[in-house]
Amino acid sequence: MESYNCLNIKVDKFLWLFENKALEITKEAIEEIENGFIIRTYQDTNAIQKQLEAYSKELENLMQEKIHLEFESNILNNEDWIAKYRDSIQPIECGKYYIYPPWFSPKTDKINLIIEPALAFGSGHHGSTFGCLEALNNLSLANKTLLDVGCGSGILSIAAKKSGAEVWCCDTDEIAVNATKENAQKNNLNLDKVFLGSIDKITDKKDYFDVVIANILADIIVALPLDSYVKKGGILILSGILEKYTKKVLDKFKNLELLTQNNHQEWVTLTFKKI
């Protein structure tokens, strides 16, 4: 084809959720820009825009906040935008972890994680994902059990598995579950259990895990009994929390011992110990 459709999206809140939704809708790469992202596709951008607008209404109802979305649609001459997108993605390091897309090479002195950024949210660049990696980096995970709630791309599950843990993970989004499985395969790993759904499917595993990690929305975090799946003396890592919602989460888990609170960009990562 000589031309393609280009949809520019600007959003004032919850950008990473809209990026993840766009990946789910299009199953194609997106390019991040300031306060937004670009979708380049042969698909109908009007249909994509309508789905994103509907998703925005759902988020507004959930978060009780007004979201401002802007769209600009164009038809442009064809070019290799996948190559351009790849050029925009750089590897990152977080302690012992090195996260890189498949077109880069591993490092010999790091725990290497191959993550395909186009598959689902979670390549390590986002502040909440980086905060979780930091928390995992500070733990000894060898022979520990870990549950990753809202696994996304699988980056945290893969990091934990490569650090020696028995890893269970779940997500309510089928795209994310499939992305986790695909990224695990790219890393030559077999995660111990990957399932569609949430913790209500494994109620027989309460007090089982040494570590539970959840990088999801604050409102979902406070609605889930995440601490009941952590064994006594175990660790609960929570992120995906905007700074203004930190107190809400701290209040929910006030029965636990707060070990660390780290901020990256506007995102907070909390680490607790179950006492």
Salt bridges, closest charged atoms under 4 A:
ASP12 OD2 - LYS13 NZ 3.54
GLU24 OE2 - LYS21 NZ 3.33
GLU31 OE1 - ARG40 NH1 2.44
GLU60 OE1 - LYS57 NZ 3.92
GLU60 OE2 - LYS66 NZ 3.78
GLU65 OE1 - LYS244 NZ 3.19
GLU70 OE2 - HIS68 NE2 3.11
GLU93 OE2 - LYS107 NZ 2.38
GLU93 OE1 - LYS110 NZ 3.41
GLU134 OE1 - HIS264 NE2 2.78
ASP192 OD2 - LYS161 NZ 2.85
ASP207 OD1 - LYS274 NZ 2.99
ASP210 OD1 - LYS231 NZ 3.33
ASP219 OD1 - LYS248 NZ 2.62
ASP251 OD2 - LYS247 NZ 2.79
